[in-house]
């Protein structure tokens, strides 16, 4: 099974600070159809997860453009350019290339 | 508006069975694959199972394979998760989500305890 390793597990940031979260896969997430099914989710306290970024770098509709995703193969990054208070919560990467699909362990973003 | 509404959760004894439902609305359900994901109290997300739009492709996590069955009824716009031989470690909030995780339900709690 694919293991997704997210770092750091916890991130402390001030409002306006830019931060990055890494997601490394134990094997390439490039599908035979040419797509890379690596997505990023945010789960705010007490809420269901919401999709931020899909297919590595595509911004989900309605998501602020301070969120961006990059990477390929086995190394992926979520960047927040200027943290806002509403960004606090737990961020997860998830892969849908290889079944069984898997989530990263999460990165908790806190206010410093 | 896309909506996913889970139901069927509750308290169940170890070894017993439970069937979850997820009623979809606001989109053409028969065009989309679907997932079940769970979250144990205070823990992260765990993918459980997925099913393609026509039920041709079905996948399970190793932790539930042989005990859980995912299915769907496109005429009723409903996704199901039949859970058997339940264990305490299956205690979690169970979410249904669309294929690319773009829409999620609010979740339904399953507690396995004697």
Boltz contact constraints between the chains, C-beta under 6 A:
constraints:
  - contact:
      token1: [A, 39]
      token2: [B, 101]
      max_distance: 6.0
  - contact:
      token1: [A, 48]
      token2: [B, 104]
      max_distance: 6.0
  - contact:
      token1: [A, 48]
      token2: [B, 106]
      max_distance: 6.0
  - contact:
      token1: [A, 49]
      token2: [B, 104]
      max_distance: 6.0
  - contact:
      token1: [A, 51]
      token2: [B, 101]
      max_distance: 6.0
  - contact:
      token1: [A, 51]
      token2: [B, 102]
      max_distance: 6.0
  - contact:
      token1: [A, 54]
      token2: [B, 100]
      max_distance: 6.0
  - contact:
      token1: [A, 92]
      token2: [B, 45]
      max_distance: 6.0
  - contact:
      token1: [A, 99]
      token2: [B, 59]
      max_distance: 6.0
  - contact:
      token1: [A, 100]
      token2: [B, 59]
      max_distance: 6.0
  - contact:
      token1: [A, 100]
      token2: [B, 61]
      max_distance: 6.0
  - contact:
      token1: [A, 101]
      token2: [B, 47]
      max_distance: 6.0
  - contact:
      token1: [A, 103]
      token2: [B, 45]
      max_distance: 6.0
  - contact:
      token1: [A, 105]
      token2: [B, 44]
      max_distance: 6.0
  - contact:
      token1: [A, 106]
      token2: [B, 44]
      max_distance: 6.0
